[in-house]
Amino acid sequence: MNITLEEFVKRFKPIENPNGNNAVDEKGNLLYPMFESYNLEDKFLMKCYGKNHVWTCVKGDEEFGLLAGIWSIDRLFYVITEVAWNEKDEELWIHLWEECGTENGCVCDECSEYWDKEKEEWITRTWNHDLDRWEEE
């Protein structure tokens, strides 16, 4: 069962990473914190909150999203929430972004091309260091 990131944030209330590794929206609002699996402070927080407060960002077929629990296969990072998940939440999928090169285009801002559905073609991007953003070529 899928829920949106907005629904996830509202329902489970992700906690901010005190180390500052947090994904935020364009207004600076916390979307989800990113906790690494190798940092001792992060492991301490996971133990403090308990396993039912931990979500894992994993790679699906062509997308990345959150699954309830601590997963090690295809794992990128963890999210810790104030509100615990329960058994029925184990089937939730919280979509975060598409894999680079899919028909929806890249959203990681590291690729040099993206798919523009309106133009029905791949658009090459160049990095503009002065403006600190991508520009179309």
SEMI-447770 format. One record per atom (N, C-alpha, C, O): chain; y, x, z; atom name; residue in three letters. Coordinates in steps of 0.1 Angstrom, whole numbers, padded with zeros to 4 digits. Layout:
A/Y/X/Z/CA/ALA
...
! end
This chain:
A/-0012/0008/0000/N/MET
A/0000/0000/0000/CA/MET
A/0012/0009/0000/C/MET
A/0013/0018/0008/O/MET
A/0022/0006/-0009/N/ASN
A/0034/0014/-0010/CA/ASN
A/0045/0007/-0002/C/ASN
A/0047/-0005/-0002/O/ASN
A/0054/0016/0004/N/ILE
A/0066/0011/0010/CA/ILE
A/0077/0022/0005/C/ILE
A/0073/0033/0002/O/ILE
A/0089/0018/0005/N/THR
A/0100/0027/0001/CA/THR
A/0103/0036/0012/C/THR
A/0100/0034/0023/O/THR
A/0110/0047/0008/N/LEU
A/0115/0057/0018/CA/LEU
A/0124/0050/0028/C/LEU
A/0124/0053/0039/O/LEU
A/0133/0041/0023/N/GLU
A/0142/0034/0031/CA/GLU
A/0135/0026/0042/C/GLU
A/0139/0026/0053/O/GLU
A/0124/0019/0038/N/GLU
A/0116/0011/0047/CA/GLU
A/0110/0020/0057/C/GLU
A/0109/0016/0069/O/GLU
A/0105/0031/0053/N/PHE
A/0098/0041/0061/CA/PHE
A/0108/0046/0072/C/PHE
A/0104/0046/0084/O/PHE
A/0120/0050/0068/N/VAL
A/0130/0055/0077/CA/VAL
A/0134/0044/0088/C/VAL
A/0135/0047/0100/O/VAL
A/0136/0032/0083/N/LYS
A/0140/0021/0092/CA/LYS
A/0129/0018/0102/C/LYS
A/0131/0015/0114/O/LYS
A/0116/0018/0097/N/ARG
A/0105/0013/0105/CA/ARG
A/0100/0024/0115/C/ARG
A/0097/0021/0127/O/ARG
A/0099/0037/0110/N/PHE
A/0092/0047/0118/CA/PHE
A/0102/0057/0124/C/PHE
A/0098/0065/0133/O/PHE
A/0115/0057/0120/N/LYS
A/0125/0066/0126/CA/LYS
A/0122/0080/0127/C/LYS
A/0119/0085/0137/O/LYS
A/0122/0087/0115/N/PRO
A/0119/0102/0115/CA/PRO
A/0129/0109/0125/C/PRO
A/0141/0106/0125/O/PRO
A/0124/0119/0132/N/ILE
A/0132/0127/0141/CA/ILE
A/0138/0139/0133/C/ILE
A/0131/0144/0124/O/ILE
A/0150/0143/0136/N/GLU
A/0156/0154/0129/CA/GLU
A/0150/0167/0133/C/GLU
A/0146/0169/0145/O/GLU
A/0148/0176/0124/N/ASN
A/0142/0190/0126/CA/ASN
A/0153/0198/0133/C/ASN
A/0164/0200/0127/O/ASN
A/0151/0203/0145/N/PRO
A/0162/0210/0152/CA/PRO
A/0165/0224/0145/C/PRO
A/0175/0230/0148/O/PRO
A/0155/0228/0136/N/ASN
A/0158/0241/0129/CA/ASN
A/0166/0238/0116/C/ASN
A/0169/0248/0109/O/ASN
A/0170/0226/0114/N/GLY
A/0179/0223/0103/CA/GLY
A/0172/0221/0089/C/GLY
A/0179/0220/0079/O/GLY
A/0159/0220/0089/N/ASN
A/0152/0218/0076/CA/ASN
A/0150/0203/0074/C/ASN
A/0139/0197/0076/O/ASN
A/0161/0196/0069/N/ASN
A/0161/0182/0068/CA/ASN
A/0165/0178/0054/C/ASN
A/0175/0184/0048/O/ASN
A/0159/0168/0048/N/ALA
A/0163/0162/0035/CA/ALA
A/0173/0151/0039/C/ALA
A/0171/0142/0047/O/ALA
A/0185/0152/0032/N/VAL
A/0196/0142/0034/CA/VAL
A/0200/0136/0021/C/VAL
A/0198/0141/0010/O/VAL
A/0206/0124/0022/N/ASP
A/0211/0117/0010/CA/ASP
A/0225/0123/0006/C/ASP
A/0230/0132/0013/O/ASP
A/0231/0118/-0005/N/GLU
A/0244/0123/-0009/CA/GLU
A/0255/0121/0001/C/GLU
A/0265/0128/0000/O/GLU
A/0253/0112/0011/N/LYS
A/0263/0110/0021/CA/LYS
A/0260/0118/0034/C/LYS
A/0268/0118/0043/O/LYS
A/0249/0126/0034/N/GLY
A/0246/0134/0045/CA/GLY
A/0237/0127/0055/C/GLY
A/0235/0132/0066/O/GLY
A/0233/0115/0052/N/ASN
A/0224/0107/0062/CA/ASN
A/0210/0113/0061/C/ASN
A/0205/0116/0050/O/ASN
A/0203/0114/0072/N/LEU
A/0189/0119/0073/CA/LEU
A/0180/0110/0065/C/LEU
A/0179/0098/0068/O/LEU
A/0172/0116/0056/N/LEU
A/0162/0108/0049/CA/LEU
A/0149/0111/0056/C/LEU
A/0142/0102/0060/O/LEU
A/0145/0124/0056/N/TYR
A/0133/0128/0063/CA/TYR
A/0134/0142/0067/C/TYR
A/0140/0150/0060/O/TYR
A/0129/0146/0079/N/PRO
A/0129/0160/0083/CA/PRO
A/0117/0167/0078/C/PRO
A/0107/0160/0075/O/PRO
A/0118/0179/0075/N/MET
A/0106/0187/0070/CA/MET
A/0102/0197/0081/C/MET
A/0109/0206/0084/O/MET
A/0090/0195/0086/N/PHE
A/0084/0205/0096/CA/PHE
A/0073/0213/0089/C/PHE
A/0064/0207/0083/O/PHE
A/0074/0226/0090/N/GLU
A/0064/0234/0084/CA/GLU
A/0051/0235/0092/C/GLU
A/0052/0231/0104/O/GLU
A/0040/0239/0086/N/SER
A/0028/0239/0094/CA/SER
A/0026/0253/0101/C/SER
A/0016/0254/0109/O/SER
A/0034/0263/0098/N/TYR
A/0032/0276/0103/CA/TYR
A/0041/0280/0115/C/TYR
A/0040/0290/0121/O/TYR
A/0051/0271/0117/N/ASN
A/0062/0274/0127/CA/ASN
A/0057/0270/0141/C/ASN
A/0053/0258/0142/O/ASN
A/0057/0278/0151/N/LEU
A/0053/0275/0164/CA/LEU
A/0061/0263/0170/C/LEU
A/0055/0255/0177/O/LEU
A/0074/0263/0168/N/GLU
A/0082/0252/0174/CA/GLU
A/0078/0239/0167/C/GLU
A/0078/0229/0174/O/GLU
A/0075/0239/0155/N/ASP
A/0071/0227/0148/CA/ASP
A/0057/0222/0153/C/ASP
A/0055/0210/0156/O/ASP
A/0048/0231/0156/N/LYS
A/0035/0227/0161/CA/LYS
A/0037/0222/0176/C/LYS
A/0030/0213/0180/O/LYS
A/0046/0228/0183/N/PHE
A/0049/0223/0197/CA/PHE
A/0054/0208/0196/C/PHE
A/0050/0200/0204/O/PHE
A/0063/0205/0187/N/LEU
A/0069/0192/0185/CA/LEU
A/0058/0182/0181/C/LEU
A/0057/0171/0187/O/LEU
A/0049/0186/0173/N/MET
A/0038/0177/0169/CA/MET
A/0029/0174/0181/C/MET
A/0025/0162/0182/O/MET
A/0026/0184/0189/N/LYS
A/0019/0181/0201/CA/LYS
A/0026/0172/0211/C/LYS
A/0020/0163/0217/O/LYS
A/0039/0174/0212/N/CYS
A/0047/0165/0221/CA/CYS
A/0047/0151/0217/C/CYS
A/0046/0142/0225/O/CYS
A/0048/0149/0204/N/TYR
A/0049/0135/0199/CA/TYR
A/0035/0129/0197/C/TYR
A/0033/0117/0199/O/TYR
A/0025/0137/0194/N/GLY
A/0012/0132/0192/CA/GLY
A/0009/0130/0178/C/GLY
A/0018/0128/0169/O/GLY
A/-0004/0130/0174/N/LYS
A/-0008/0130/0160/CA/LYS
A/-0004/0117/0153/C/LYS
A/-0003/0117/0141/O/LYS
A/-0003/0106/0160/N/ASN
A/0001/0093/0154/CA/ASN
A/0016/0092/0151/C/ASN
A/0021/0082/0147/O/ASN
A/0023/0103/0153/N/HIS
A/0037/0104/0150/CA/HIS
A/0039/0114/0138/C/HIS
A/0051/0116/0134/O/HIS
A/0029/0119/0133/N/VAL
A/0030/0129/0122/CA/VAL
A/0025/0123/0109/C/VAL
A/0015/0116/0108/O/VAL
A/0033/0126/0098/N/TRP
A/0031/0122/0085/CA/TRP
A/0030/0135/0077/C/TRP
A/0037/0145/0080/O/TRP
A/0022/0135/0066/N/THR
A/0021/0147/0058/CA/THR
A/0026/0144/0044/C/THR
A/0022/0134/0038/O/THR
A/0035/0153/0038/N/CYS
A/0039/0152/0024/CA/CYS
A/0028/0158/0016/C/CYS
A/0025/0170/0018/O/CYS
A/0021/0151/0007/N/VAL
A/0011/0156/-0001/CA/VAL
A/0014/0153/-0016/C/VAL
A/0022/0144/-0019/O/VAL
A/0007/0160/-0024/N/LYS
A/0008/0158/-0039/CA/LYS
A/-0002/0148/-0043/C/LYS
A/-0014/0150/-0041/O/LYS
A/0002/0137/-0049/N/GLY
A/-0007/0127/-0055/CA/GLY
A/-0010/0131/-0070/C/GLY
A/-0009/0143/-0073/O/GLY
A/-0013/0121/-0078/N/ASP
A/-0016/0125/-0092/CA/ASP
A/-0004/0131/-0099/C/ASP
A/-0005/0142/-0104/O/ASP
A/0007/0125/-0100/N/GLU
A/0019/0130/-0106/CA/GLU
A/0031/0128/-0097/C/GLU
A/0043/0128/-0102/O/GLU
A/0029/0126/-0084/N/GLU
A/0040/0123/-0075/CA/GLU
A/0037/0129/-0062/C/GLU
A/0026/0133/-0059/O/GLU
A/0048/0130/-0054/N/PHE
A/0047/0135/-0040/CA/PHE
A/0051/0124/-0031/C/PHE
A/0060/0116/-0034/O/PHE
A/0044/0123/-0019/N/GLY
A/0047/0112/-0010/CA/GLY
A/0041/0115/0004/C/GLY
A/0035/0126/0006/O/GLY
A/0044/0106/0013/N/LEU
A/0039/0108/0027/CA/LEU
A/0027/0099/0030/C/LEU
A/0026/0088/0025/O/LEU
A/0017/0105/0037/N/LEU
A/0006/0098/0042/CA/LEU
A/0005/0100/0057/C/LEU
A/0010/0110/0063/O/LEU
A/0001/0090/0064/N/ALA
A/-0001/0090/0079/CA/ALA
A/-0011/0100/0083/C/ALA
A/-0022/0101/0077/O/ALA
A/-0008/0108/0093/N/GLY
A/-0017/0118/0098/CA/GLY
A/-0014/0132/0094/C/GLY
A/-0005/0135/0087/O/GLY
A/-0023/0141/0099/N/ILE
A/-0021/0156/0096/CA/ILE
A/-0032/0159/0085/C/ILE
A/-0044/0159/0088/O/ILE
A/-0027/0162/0073/N/TRP
A/-0036/0166/0062/CA/TRP
A/-0034/0180/0059/C/TRP
A/-0023/0186/0060/O/TRP
A/-0044/0187/0054/N/SER
A/-0043/0201/0050/CA/SER
A/-0044/0203/0035/C/SER
A/-0039/0213/0030/O/SER
A/-0050/0194/0028/N/ILE
A/-0052/0196/0013/CA/ILE
A/-0039/0190/0006/C/ILE
A/-0034/0179/0009/O/ILE
A/-0034/0198/-0003/N/ASP
A/-0022/0195/-0011/CA/ASP
A/-0010/0192/-0002/C/ASP
A/-0001/0184/-0006/O/ASP
A/-0009/0198/0009/N/ARG
A/0002/0196/0019/CA/ARG
A/0014/0205/0015/C/ARG
A/0012/0216/0011/O/ARG
A/0026/0199/0017/N/LEU
A/0038/0206/0015/CA/LEU
A/0045/0208/0028/C/LEU
A/0049/0219/0032/O/LEU
A/0046/0197/0036/N/PHE
A/0053/0198/0049/CA/PHE
A/0049/0185/0057/C/PHE
A/0043/0176/0052/O/PHE
A/0054/0185/0070/N/TYR
A/0051/0173/0078/CA/TYR
A/0064/0166/0082/C/TYR
A/0075/0172/0081/O/TYR
A/0063/0154/0085/N/VAL
A/0074/0146/0090/CA/VAL
A/0070/0140/0103/C/VAL
A/0059/0135/0104/O/VAL
A/0078/0141/0114/N/ILE
A/0075/0136/0127/CA/ILE
A/0084/0124/0130/C/ILE
A/0096/0124/0127/O/ILE
A/0078/0113/0135/N/THR
A/0086/0101/0137/CA/THR
A/0086/0096/0151/C/THR
A/0077/0100/0159/O/THR
A/0097/0089/0155/N/GLU
A/0098/0084/0169/CA/GLU
A/0087/0073/0171/C/GLU
A/0081/0072/0182/O/GLU
A/0085/0065/0161/N/VAL
A/0076/0053/0162/CA/VAL
A/0062/0058/0156/C/VAL
A/0062/0063/0145/O/VAL
A/0052/0056/0164/N/ALA
A/0039/0060/0160/CA/ALA
A/0033/0050/0149/C/ALA
A/0036/0038/0149/O/ALA
A/0025/0056/0140/N/TRP
A/0018/0047/0131/CA/TRP
A/0005/0043/0137/C/TRP
A/-0001/0049/0146/O/TRP
A/-0001/0032/0132/N/ASN
A/-0014/0027/0137/CA/ASN
A/-0024/0026/0126/C/ASN
A/-0021/0031/0115/O/ASN
A/-0036/0021/0129/N/GLU
A/-0047/0021/0119/CA/GLU
A/-0043/0015/0106/C/GLU
A/-0047/0020/0095/O/GLU
A/-0036/0003/0106/N/LYS
A/-0033/-0003/0093/CA/LYS
A/-0023/0005/0085/C/LYS
A/-0022/0004/0073/O/LYS
A/-0015/0014/0091/N/ASP
A/-0006/0022/0084/CA/ASP
A/-0012/0034/0077/C/ASP
A/-0006/0041/0069/O/ASP
A/-0025/0037/0080/N/GLU
A/-0032/0048/0074/CA/GLU
A/-0033/0046/0058/C/GLU
A/-0035/0056/0051/O/GLU
A/-0031/0034/0054/N/GLU
A/-0032/0031/0039/CA/GLU
A/-0018/0031/0033/C/GLU
A/-0017/0029/0020/O/GLU
A/-0008/0034/0040/N/LEU
A/0006/0035/0034/CA/LEU
A/0008/0047/0026/C/LEU
A/0003/0058/0028/O/LEU
A/0016/0045/0015/N/TRP
A/0020/0056/0006/CA/TRP
A/0035/0055/0005/C/TRP
A/0040/0045/0001/O/TRP
A/0042/0065/0010/N/ILE
A/0057/0065/0009/CA/ILE
A/0061/0075/-0002/C/ILE
A/0060/0087/0000/O/ILE
A/0065/0070/-0014/N/HIS
A/0068/0078/-0025/CA/HIS
A/0081/0086/-0023/C/HIS
A/0091/0080/-0018/O/HIS
A/0081/0099/-0025/N/LEU
A/0092/0107/-0023/CA/LEU
A/0098/0112/-0037/C/LEU
A/0110/0110/-0039/O/LEU
A/0090/0118/-0046/N/TRP
A/0096/0122/-0059/CA/TRP
A/0084/0124/-0068/C/TRP
A/0072/0124/-0065/O/TRP
A/0088/0124/-0081/N/GLU
A/0078/0126/-0092/CA/GLU
A/0076/0141/-0094/C/GLU
A/0084/0149/-0091/O/GLU
A/0064/0144/-0100/N/GLU
A/0061/0158/-0103/CA/GLU
A/0070/0162/-0115/C/GLU
A/0073/0153/-0124/O/GLU
A/0074/0174/-0116/N/CYS
A/0081/0179/-0127/CA/CYS
A/0074/0177/-0140/C/CYS
A/0061/0178/-0141/O/CYS
A/0081/0173/-0151/N/GLY
A/0075/0171/-0164/CA/GLY
A/0069/0157/-0166/C/GLY
A/0063/0155/-0177/O/GLY
A/0069/0148/-0157/N/THR
A/0064/0135/-0159/CA/THR
A/0074/0127/-0168/C/THR
A/0085/0132/-0171/O/THR
A/0070/0116/-0172/N/GLU
A/0079/0108/-0181/CA/GLU
A/0092/0104/-0173/C/GLU
A/0102/0100/-0180/O/GLU
A/0092/0104/-0160/N/ASN
A/0104/0101/-0153/CA/ASN
A/0113/0112/-0151/C/ASN
A/0124/0111/-0146/O/ASN
A/0109/0124/-0156/N/GLY
A/0117/0136/-0155/CA/GLY
A/0116/0143/-0142/C/GLY
A/0110/0138/-0132/O/GLY
A/0123/0154/-0141/N/CYS
A/0122/0163/-0129/CA/CYS
A/0133/0159/-0120/C/CYS
A/0144/0156/-0124/O/CYS
A/0130/0158/-0107/N/VAL
A/0140/0155/-0097/CA/VAL
A/0142/0167/-0087/C/VAL
A/0149/0166/-0077/O/VAL
A/0135/0178/-0090/N/CYS
A/0136/0189/-0080/CA/CYS
A/0148/0198/-0083/C/CYS
A/0151/0207/-0074/O/CYS
A/0155/0196/-0093/N/ASP
A/0167/0204/-0097/CA/ASP
A/0165/0219/-0099/C/ASP
A/0174/0227/-0098/O/ASP
A/0152/0222/-0101/N/GLU
A/0149/0236/-0104/CA/GLU
A/0144/0238/-0118/C/GLU
A/0144/0250/-0123/O/GLU
A/0141/0228/-0125/N/CYS
A/0136/0229/-0139/CA/CYS
A/0147/0230/-0148/C/CYS
A/0159/0226/-0145/O/CYS
A/0145/0235/-0160/N/SER
A/0155/0237/-0170/CA/SER
A/0156/0225/-0179/C/SER
A/0165/0224/-0187/O/SER
A/0146/0215/-0178/N/GLU
A/0147/0204/-0187/CA/GLU
A/0143/0191/-0179/C/GLU
A/0137/0192/-0169/O/GLU
A/0148/0180/-0184/N/TYR
A/0144/0167/-0179/CA/TYR
A/0143/0157/-0190/C/TYR
A/0149/0159/-0200/O/TYR
A/0135/0146/-0187/N/TRP
A/0133/0136/-0198/CA/TRP
A/0144/0125/-0196/C/TRP
A/0145/0120/-0185/O/TRP
A/0151/0123/-0207/N/ASP
A/0161/0112/-0207/CA/ASP
A/0156/0100/-0214/C/ASP
A/0154/0101/-0227/O/ASP
A/0153/0090/-0207/N/LYS
A/0146/0078/-0213/CA/LYS
A/0156/0071/-0224/C/LYS
A/0151/0066/-0234/O/LYS
A/0169/0071/-0221/N/GLU
A/0178/0065/-0230/CA/GLU
A/0178/0072/-0243/C/GLU
A/0178/0066/-0254/O/GLU
A/0178/0085/-0243/N/LYS
A/0179/0093/-0255/CA/LYS
A/0165/0096/-0261/C/LYS
A/0163/0100/-0272/O/LYS
A/0154/0093/-0252/N/GLU
A/0140/0095/-0256/CA/GLU
A/0138/0109/-0260/C/GLU
A/0131/0112/-0270/O/GLU
A/0143/0119/-0252/N/GLU
A/0141/0133/-0255/CA/GLU
A/0143/0141/-0243/C/GLU
A/0148/0137/-0233/O/GLU
A/0138/0154/-0244/N/TRP
A/0140/0163/-0233/CA/TRP
A/0154/0169/-0234/C/TRP
A/0158/0173/-0245/O/TRP
A/0161/0170/-0223/N/ILE
A/0174/0175/-0222/CA/ILE
A/0174/0189/-0215/C/ILE
A/0168/0189/-0204/O/ILE
A/0180/0199/-0220/N/THR
A/0180/0212/-0214/CA/THR
A/0192/0212/-0205/C/THR
A/0203/0208/-0208/O/THR
A/0190/0217/-0193/N/ARG
A/0200/0219/-0183/CA/ARG
A/0203/0233/-0180/C/ARG
A/0195/0242/-0181/O/ARG
A/0216/0236/-0177/N/THR
A/0220/0250/-0173/CA/THR
A/0226/0249/-0160/C/THR
A/0232/0239/-0156/O/THR
A/0225/0259/-0152/N/TRP
A/0231/0260/-0139/CA/TRP
A/0245/0264/-0139/C/TRP
A/0248/0275/-0145/O/TRP
A/0254/0256/-0134/N/ASN
A/0268/0260/-0133/CA/ASN
A/0271/0265/-0119/C/ASN
A/0272/0257/-0110/O/ASN
A/0272/0278/-0117/N/HIS
A/0274/0283/-0104/CA/HIS
A/0287/0280/-0098/C/HIS
A/0289/0279/-0086/O/HIS
A/0298/0278/-0106/N/ASP
A/0311/0275/-0101/CA/ASP
A/0311/0261/-0094/C/ASP
A/0317/0259/-0084/O/ASP
A/0304/0251/-0101/N/LEU
A/0304/0237/-0096/CA/LEU
A/0292/0235/-0087/C/LEU
A/0291/0224/-0081/O/LEU
A/0283/0244/-0086/N/ASP
A/0271/0243/-0078/CA/ASP
A/0263/0231/-0082/C/ASP
A/0258/0223/-0073/O/ASP
A/0260/0228/-0095/N/ARG
A/0252/0217/-0099/CA/ARG
A/0247/0220/-0113/C/ARG
A/0252/0229/-0120/O/ARG
A/0238/0212/-0118/N/TRP
A/0233/0213/-0131/CA/TRP
A/0242/0206/-0141/C/TRP
A/0249/0196/-0137/O/TRP
A/0243/0211/-0153/N/GLU
A/0250/0205/-0164/CA/GLU
A/0241/0204/-0176/C/GLU
A/0233/0213/-0178/O/GLU
A/0243/0194/-0184/N/GLU
A/0236/0193/-0197/CA/GLU
A/0241/0203/-0207/C/GLU
A/0254/0205/-0207/O/GLU
A/0233/0209/-0214/N/GLU
A/0237/0218/-0225/CA/GLU
A/0241/0211/-0237/C/GLU
A/0245/0217/-0247/O/GLU
! end
